[in-house]
Amino acid sequence: MRFFKRLSYCLLLGMGLGLESQAQEEWDLRRCVEYAIANNISTKQADVQRRISELLYKQGKKAWVPSADFNTNTGYQFGRSIDPTTNLFTNQQLLFQGFQFNTNVTIFNWNRITNTMLASKFEAEAALADVERNKNDLALNVATAYLTALLSKVQVDIVEVQVKQSQSQLNDTRKRVEAGTVPELNAVDLEAQLARDSSSLITAQSTYELNLLSLKALLALDAGAPFAISVPPVDRIPVDPIAELEPEMVYQMALQNQPVIKANDLRKKSLEYNIKSAKAGLYPSFFAFGGLASNFASSNRKITGANFLGYNAPNPANGAVNVNGTLVPIQSPNVQITQGNKNFGELWTGWGTQMSNNFRQNIGVGVSIPILGGWQARTNYERAKLNLANAELVIDQGNLQLKNNIYNAYTSAVAAMQKYNAARSSVNAAERSYNFTLRRYELGLLSTLELITSQTNLTRSKIDMVNAQFDYVFRMKVLEFYKGQGIKL
């Protein structure tokens, strides 16, 4: 009796999990893919890289705009220094201020700016294609995880039916044992079979939950959040006829619609313009420039007064003047000057006059000729060519890998279709065999072991058929994906 209590608890627990799953809002594949694209971290990272590439392209488009900068400085200098307005040494303390405005514009640099801008443009478009590639890869991964979870859910349903059948057979056999028409051994065998079926059910449910966790991880959902998937009738999932998915035709279509191919081609174009830009760095560039500037300086000393002390003694070196025929020697006055410190407001006296008097302008053209720079320009040019060669190899490798994937998917789809057809025939035969076995068992012509064997064979055949059917649908969906139809059920 204790065994039956435990068994009943397991069955009720399994059925409770199934009812709880059905009560939740169910997600179909389309909703899973859309949610993953909106929330998956790798997709968000790809979009960030796209925005960075777009910023670089916008910056490259503005490279032809003249550069301009404005500088100003104000300070107080001490000791022996240079007066910025006279460029002479002075020992006086000075308040100084300066203004400078400079501009520079490229006239001709062998289209280096244009080629750099075009390289950034194609790189930005490649980054956008990378976002689409990431979304496609994510959709394919979500579809794979979704179909895996869907398969495990269908297997749970199959095993649940088997458990119910075993329970029903056990109940019927137990009544016969009590009536004395069949031996106790028949009931014991069915009890063992029911225990095995219950264990298989728990394993199937655990596998289903693990597959749901894997799917939730791709969707960036909380592992503890309620989640259930809808079960579309697998027989009604539309698939293209295998004749319309011939691998060479699918490959040619994939070359036109797969974002990874587009991204590789765009990066190749970007590298081609990078080569032209790097080559332009080997030649002289011509530019024009202009500037405006002015300075102001003020000593901290001021004249506060003057005292006349008479005249100095005549000095023959100073000469003489003729006054009414008399030569009078020139005498210099002896004046004593007194000075004091300026206050802060007085330090700015004459600011406008000095700025006007010291205002200067310049304009001109120039040429920059690369001669020796550690061979940096030449190295950049050679490296750009090697980057292009590597990109061409990446394209060839990507096309080869794409073709192999498509041919492998086609071969697997054909094999899956054949396997599914064979499994379907096996299920039909197993069902007929089980029906005959059940009737003979009910008539007492077969042992319980033979009935259990037939039932196990039927269950295994159903599971094999479901596996083959889902594998076939998935392989066909992969071919449709490469064809450019996306992933849909």
Secondary structure, 3 states (H helix, E strand, C coil): CHHHHHHHHHHHHHHHHHHHHHHCCEECHHHHHHHHHHHCHHHHHHHHHHHHHHHHHHHHHHHHCCEEEEEEEEEEECCCEECCCCCCEECCCEEEEEEEEEEEEEEECCCHHHHHHHHHHHHHHHHHHHHHHHHHHHHHHHHHHHHHHHHHHHHHHHHHHHHHHHHHHHHHHHHHHHHCCCCHHHHHHHHHHHHHHHHHHHHHHHHHHHHHHHHHHHHCCCCCCCCEECCCCHHHCCCCCHHHHCHHHHHHHHHHHCHHHHHHHHHHHHHHHHHHHHHHCCCCEEEEEEEEEEEEEEECEEEEEEEEEEECCCCHHHCEEEECCEEEECCCEEEEEEEEECCCCHHHCCHHHHHHHCCEEEEEEEEECCCCCCCHHHHHHHHHHHHHHHHHHHHHHHHHHHHHHHHHHHHHHHHHHHHHHHHHHHHHHHHHHHHHHHHHHHCCCCCHHHHHHHHHHHHHHHHHHHHHHHHHHHHHHHHHHHHCCCCCC
